[in-house]
C-alpha cells in the first residue's frame, strides 16, 4: 500500500530574476558579475519538510517552468513562496493563482518584506494563509505539525478579517542542528560562477551581523549576534556536495565571514585537513583580515573575497555607520593581493548625503584600489532598514518611487542630487572603472578558457551598452 504523504511545493515565483536572500534582494538582470544564486533558503525548508514526512518539490520559476501546470500535476497541500520587496506584487500573484487551482492548499510566504509590510500584505492578499517573520525553519516545522496558530511564534495570519501576529521567534542558536539543504530537489547546473561558468553551490556558514549599517538589512533580518556553524559541520556539507553532486566551487554565504579570526582559521584548517580540493569565495570586512588569515584562506581554496567598501569618502562612511576607514580598506586590499586572492569591491552611490564631490571621491577610490571586480550599486532603502525610515522622515521618496530596479535605478533622491543624476553618476562610475585600458589588459592576461572569454565579453557588452 502506497503511503498517502502530504506534499509541499517551495518556490521562487515566476517573477523577474532576483538573488532572493533577504538582506539583499538584488535583481540580477542589470548587475554585472552577480549570477543568480540557488534557492538555498528553500532547500533548508524542504529538508525540514522531508524530515516531517512530506514529499517536497522546489522550483525556481524565475529560471523557467510552468507554475500552473506544476500545481495541477503535483497537487501540493502546502505552498511556500519566497517574496521580495522589489517584486512583491508579482510574487503574491503566485499565491493567488495557487488558491485558484488548488483551493484547499495552505499558502505560506517568507521574506524580509514582513519586517515592515506584514499588515499590508496580509490585509490585501486574502489568498495568503501565513506570513513568516524571521528565520523560517522552525516556524515551518510547527506549521507542518499542524499546531494551533496562536502557539506558533513568528507568523502573521488573519482571523475574522483582523491581522494577527504571534510574536517574534528567537533566532536559531545552534545552526549545526539544521539539516543540510535538500540539493537533490534542484537542478544545481543552473547556478554557475560568472567567470568560468562552473557549477557553484552556496553554503551558509553563519548568520547575524553586529554592525547594523544604515542601508543594510542583515541585522534586522538575522540579528546582531553572529551565530556560526562549526567548521566540522561546514566541511561535512562541502564533502556531501563534492561526493554526491560533484560540486567543487562554493560561495560561503554569511552576513559577516571573518569577524572571528580563530573560527576563520579553524575552518580553513578543517578544509585543508579534509583533503577536499575545492575553490571558494566569501565576503569580508575591511578591518578584520590580516596577511596570516589571507594566506590561510588561499591555502584552503579561497580565490575571491568581496569587500563592502561602500564609499571613497570618509565622511560618508561615518554617516552610514560603516565603522571602517579608507586606510583600513587600502590595507585589506593590499593583504589579499599579496595572498593572490582576487578582490570584488562593493560601492554604493546615492545615500542621502551624497554630493557630486563625494561620488567623485568614491569613483577615484575604486580606481585607486584597482580590484579585480567592482559593483557600483545605487542606494536602495528597502523597508526594514534604517535608510528606509530616514528616507520617509526626510521626504526623499518621489511619488513614483519603485523598488523594481533595486540597486540599479535609484529609488530616492539625496539631499543634494536627483534620482536621475545619481543614475548618471552610477553609469559613469562603472564605465570609468571597467573601460580603463590597463584594467582590460590585466583581465585579458588572466583568461584561461573559452568560457572565460565568453563571459567577460558578455560582461563587457553590458558595461558598454547598459541603458
C-alpha positions in Angstrom: 0.0 0.0 0.0 1.4 3.4 -1.1 1.6 5.9 1.8 -0.5 9.0 1.1 2.1 11.6 2.1 1.3 15.3 2.1 3.1 17.4 -0.5 4.8 20.7 -0.3 5.9 22.9 -3.2 8.5 25.6 -2.4 9.1 28.3 -5.0 10.9 31.3 -6.2 7.9 32.7 -8.1 7.7 33.4 -11.8 8.9 37.0 -11.3 12.0 38.8 -12.6 15.2 37.1 -11.5 16.5 38.2 -8.1 19.0 37.0 -5.6 16.3 36.5 -3.0 18.5 36.5 0.1 16.5 38.6 2.5 19.3 41.1 3.2 20.0 41.9 -0.5 17.1 41.2 -2.8 19.1 42.1 -5.9 17.6 42.0 -9.4 20.4 40.3 -11.5 19.4 41.4 -15.0 21.0 44.9 -14.5 24.1 43.9 -12.5 27.4 42.8 -13.9 29.2 39.8 -12.2 26.3 38.9 -10.0 25.0 35.5 -11.0 21.6 34.1 -9.8 22.1 32.2 -6.6 20.5 28.8 -5.9 17.4 28.8 -3.6 19.4 27.7 -0.6 16.8 29.0 1.8 14.1 26.8 0.2 16.5 23.9 0.3 16.7 24.2 4.0 12.9 24.4 4.3 12.5 21.4 2.0 14.9 19.4 4.2 12.8 20.3 7.2 9.6 19.3 5.4 11.1 15.9 4.3 12.1 15.2 8.0 8.4 15.8 8.8 7.5 13.1 6.3 6.3 15.3 3.4 7.0 14.9 -0.3 8.8 18.1 -1.3 9.5 19.8 -4.6 11.5 23.0 -5.2 11.2 25.2 -8.3 12.9 28.4 -9.2 10.4 29.8 -11.7 12.4 32.8 -12.4 14.6 30.4 -14.4 11.7 28.9 -16.3 9.0 26.3 -15.8 5.2 26.3 -15.9 3.9 27.1 -12.4 0.2 26.4 -13.2 0.9 23.0 -14.8 3.0 22.0 -11.8 0.2 22.9 -9.4 -2.3 20.8 -11.4 0.0 17.8 -11.7 1.7 17.8 -8.2 -1.4 19.0 -6.3 0.6 20.3 -3.3 -1.0 20.5 0.2 1.3 23.4 1.0 2.9 26.2 -1.0 5.9 28.2 0.3 6.8 31.3 -1.6 9.9 33.4 -1.1 8.7 37.0 -1.6 10.9 40.0 -2.1 10.2 43.7 -1.9 11.2 44.6 -5.5 8.8 42.0 -6.9 6.2 41.9 -4.1 3.0 42.1 -6.2 4.4 39.8 -8.9 5.3 37.3 -6.1 1.9 37.4 -4.4 0.2 36.7 -7.7 1.6 33.2 -7.4 -0.2 32.8 -4.1 -3.5 33.9 -5.7 -3.0 31.5 -8.6 -2.3 28.6 -6.3 -5.6 29.1 -4.4 -7.5 29.3 -7.7 -6.0 26.0 -8.9 -5.8 24.2 -5.5 -8.5 25.7 -3.3 -7.5 23.7 -0.2 -3.8 24.5 -0.4 -2.2 26.2 2.6 -0.2 29.1 1.4 2.9 30.4 3.2 5.2 33.3 2.4 8.5 34.3 3.8 10.8 37.3 3.2 12.2 40.5 4.6 9.1 42.4 3.5 7.4 41.1 6.6 9.7 43.3 8.7 7.6 46.3 8.0 4.9 45.5 5.4 3.3 42.5 7.1 -0.1 44.1 7.9 -0.5 45.5 4.4 0.5 42.2 2.8 -1.9 40.1 4.9 -4.8 42.6 4.6 -4.6 43.0 0.8 -4.0 39.3 -0.1 -6.7 37.0 1.1 -5.1 34.0 -0.6 -2.2 34.1 1.8 -2.7 32.0 4.9 0.6 32.6 6.7 3.4 35.1 6.6 6.6 34.1 8.3 8.8 36.8 10.0 12.4 35.9 10.7 14.2 32.5 10.3 11.6 30.1 8.9 12.9 26.6 9.5 11.4 26.0 13.0 8.3 28.0 12.1 7.6 26.0 9.0 8.1 22.8 11.0 5.4 23.8 13.5 3.0 24.8 10.7 3.5 21.4 9.1 2.9 19.7 12.5 -0.5 21.4 12.4 0.0 23.2 15.7 -2.5 25.8 16.9 -1.8 29.1 15.0 -1.6 31.2 18.2 1.1 28.9 19.6 3.4 29.2 16.6 5.9 32.1 17.1 6.9 34.2 14.1 3.7 34.1 12.0 1.1 36.5 10.7 -2.4 35.3 9.8 -5.9 36.6 9.5 -8.8 35.8 11.8 -12.2 37.5 11.2 -10.6 39.9 8.8 -8.1 41.0 11.6 -4.4 40.5 11.1 -2.8 38.6 14.0 0.8 38.3 14.9 2.1 35.7 17.3 5.3 37.5 18.3 8.9 37.3 17.3 10.6 33.9 17.3 14.1 33.8 18.8 16.9 33.2 16.3 18.3 29.7 16.0 21.3 29.5 18.2 22.7 26.1 17.1 22.9 26.2 13.3 24.6 22.8 13.3 21.1 21.4 14.3 19.7 22.3 10.9 19.6 19.6 8.2 21.7 20.1 5.2 19.9 21.9 2.3 18.0 19.5 0.1 20.1 19.9 -3.0 18.7 16.8 -4.6 15.5 18.8 -5.3 17.1 21.4 -7.5 18.9 21.5 -10.8 22.3 22.6 -9.5 23.6 23.0 -13.0 21.6 26.2 -13.4 23.7 28.1 -10.8 27.2 28.8 -12.1 30.2 31.0 -11.4 30.1 34.2 -13.5 33.8 33.9 -14.6 34.3 30.3 -15.7 30.7 29.0 -15.9 31.4 26.2 -13.5 28.6 24.9 -11.1 28.7 26.7 -7.8 26.9 25.9 -4.5 26.1 28.3 -1.8 27.0 27.2 1.7 25.6 29.3 4.5 28.3 29.4 7.2 26.9 31.9 9.7 24.0 34.3 10.4 23.9 37.7 12.0 25.9 40.9 11.9 26.7 43.3 14.8 27.3 46.5 12.8 23.8 47.4 11.6 24.9 49.7 8.7 22.5 52.4 7.7 21.4 50.8 4.4 21.7 47.1 5.2 19.0 44.5 6.3 21.5 42.0 7.6 21.0 42.9 11.3 17.2 43.4 11.1 16.9 40.0 9.3 19.4 37.9 11.1 20.1 39.7 14.4 23.2 41.4 15.8 24.7 38.3 17.3 26.9 36.3 14.9 25.9 32.6 15.0 28.4 30.4 13.3 28.3 26.8 12.2 31.1 24.6 13.4 34.0 24.0 10.9 33.3 20.3 11.1 29.6 20.8 10.2 30.5 23.0 7.2 33.1 20.6 6.0 30.6 17.8 6.2 28.3 19.7 3.9 31.1 20.5 1.5 32.0 16.8 1.4 28.4 15.9 0.6 28.4 18.5 -2.3 31.7 17.1 -3.7 30.8 13.4 -3.4 27.1 13.4 -4.1 26.8 16.3 -6.6 30.3 16.7 -8.0 30.4 20.4 -7.0 33.8 21.8 -6.1 33.1 25.6 -6.3 31.5 27.3 -3.4 30.2 30.6 -2.2 30.5 30.8 1.6 27.5 33.0 2.4 27.4 34.9 5.6 26.4 38.3 6.9 30.0 38.8 8.0 32.5 36.0 7.4 35.8 36.6 9.1 34.9 38.7 12.2 36.3 35.9 14.4 39.9 35.1 13.3 40.1 31.8 15.2 36.9 30.4 13.7 38.1 31.5 10.2 41.5 29.9 10.7 39.9 26.7 12.1 37.5 26.5 9.1 40.4 26.8 6.7 42.4 24.2 8.5 39.5 21.8 8.6 39.1 22.2 4.8 42.8 21.5 4.3 42.7 18.5 6.7 39.7 17.1 4.8 41.8 16.7 1.6 38.9 18.2 -0.4 40.2 20.1 -3.4 37.8 23.0 -3.7 37.7 26.7 -4.5 35.6 29.1 -2.6 34.7 32.8 -2.1 33.4 34.8 0.8 32.7 38.3 1.9 35.0 40.2 4.4 35.1 43.4 6.3 37.8 45.8 5.5 39.2 45.8 9.1 39.2 42.2 10.1 41.7 40.5 7.8 45.5 40.2 8.1 48.1 38.5 5.9 48.2 35.4 8.1 44.5 34.9 7.6 44.6 35.7 3.9 47.3 33.2 3.2 45.4 30.5 5.2 42.3 31.3 3.2 44.2 30.9 -0.1 45.8 27.6 1.1 42.3 26.2 1.8 41.0 27.2 -1.6 39.8 30.8 -1.3 40.2 32.6 -4.7 37.9 35.6 -4.3 36.8 37.9 -1.5 34.2 40.6 -1.7 34.6 43.7 0.4 31.8 46.2 1.2 33.8 49.4 0.8 30.7 51.4 0.1 32.3 54.9 -0.4 35.6 56.7 -1.0 34.5 59.5 1.3 35.4 59.1 4.9 32.6 61.4 5.9 30.1 59.2 4.0 31.4 56.1 5.7 30.9 57.7 9.1 27.4 58.9 8.3 26.4 55.4 7.2 27.8 53.8 10.3 30.3 51.6 8.4 32.9 51.8 11.2 35.9 51.5 8.8 38.4 53.9 7.4 39.8 54.4 3.9 43.2 53.2 5.2 41.5 50.0 6.5 40.3 49.4 3.0 43.7 50.1 1.4 45.4 47.8 3.9 43.0 44.9 3.4 43.1 45.1 -0.4 46.9 45.0 -0.2 46.8 42.0 2.1 44.5 40.0 -0.2 46.5 41.0 -3.3 49.7 39.7 -1.5 47.9 36.4 -0.8 46.9 36.1 -4.6 43.2 36.3 -3.8 41.1 38.2 -6.2 39.0 41.1 -4.9 35.5 42.2 -5.6 34.7 45.5 -4.1 31.2 46.9 -3.5 30.3 50.6 -3.6 27.0 52.4 -3.1 26.1 55.8 -4.7 23.1 57.8 -3.7 22.8 57.7 0.1 21.1 60.8 1.5 24.3 62.8 2.0 25.7 62.1 -1.4 27.1 65.0 -3.4 28.9 65.4 -6.7 32.1 65.6 -4.7 31.6 62.5 -2.6 30.5 60.5 -5.6 33.7 61.6 -7.4 35.7 60.6 -4.4 34.2 57.1 -4.5 34.9 56.6 -8.2 38.5 57.7 -7.8 39.0 55.5 -4.7 37.6 52.5 -6.7 40.1 53.1 -9.4 42.9 53.6 -6.9 42.2 50.3 -5.3 42.2 48.6 -8.7 40.5 45.5 -7.6 39.5 42.7 -10.0 35.8 43.3 -10.0 33.5 46.0 -8.6 29.8 46.7 -8.3 28.5 50.2 -8.0 25.0 49.9 -6.5 22.6 52.8 -6.3 21.4 53.2 -2.8 18.1 51.4 -2.1 16.2 52.0 1.1 14.5 48.6 1.5 11.7 48.5 4.1 13.2 47.4 7.4 16.5 49.3 7.0 17.4 52.5 8.9 17.7 54.1 5.4 14.0 53.5 4.7 12.9 55.2 7.9 15.3 58.1 7.2 14.0 58.5 3.6 10.4 58.6 4.8 11.2 61.1 7.6 13.1 63.4 5.2 10.7 63.1 2.2 13.3 61.6 -0.1 10.9 59.3 -1.9 9.2 60.5 -5.1 5.5 59.8 -5.8 6.6 57.2 -8.4 9.3 55.6 -6.3 9.6 51.9 -7.0 11.9 49.1 -5.8 11.5 47.1 -9.1 15.0 48.2 -10.2 16.6 48.0 -6.8 20.3 48.7 -6.7 20.3 49.8 -10.3 17.9 52.7 -10.8 17.7 54.9 -7.7 14.7 54.6 -5.5 15.2 58.0 -3.8 16.7 61.4 -4.2 19.5 62.6 -2.0 19.5 65.9 -0.1 21.7 67.2 -3.0 21.1 65.1 -6.1 18.0 63.9 -8.0 17.5 60.2 -8.7 18.3 60.9 -12.4 21.6 62.5 -11.5 22.5 59.6 -9.2 21.8 57.2 -12.0 24.1 59.1 -14.4 26.9 59.0 -11.8 26.3 55.3 -11.3 26.6 54.5 -15.0 29.7 56.8 -15.3 31.4 55.0 -12.4 31.0 51.6 -14.0 32.4 52.7 -17.3 35.3 54.7 -15.8 36.4 51.6 -13.8 35.9 48.8 -16.3 36.9 50.6 -19.5 40.4 51.5 -18.4 42.9 50.1 -20.9 45.2 48.8 -18.2 42.3 47.1 -16.5 41.2 45.4 -19.7 44.8 44.2 -20.4 45.1 42.8 -16.9 41.9 40.8 -17.1 42.7 39.5 -20.6 46.0 38.3 -19.4 44.3 36.1 -16.8 41.9 34.3 -19.2 42.5 30.6 -19.3 39.5 29.2 -21.1 36.9 29.9 -23.9 34.2 30.1 -21.2 36.0 32.9 -19.5 36.4 34.7 -22.9 32.7 34.4 -23.5 31.6 35.5 -20.0 34.0 38.5 -20.0 32.7 39.5 -23.4 29.1 39.4 -22.2 30.0 41.5 -19.1 31.9 44.0 -21.3 28.9 44.4 -23.6 26.8 45.0 -20.5 29.1 47.8 -19.4 29.2 49.4 -22.9 25.5 49.3 -23.7 23.6 49.3 -20.4 20.8 51.9 -20.5 
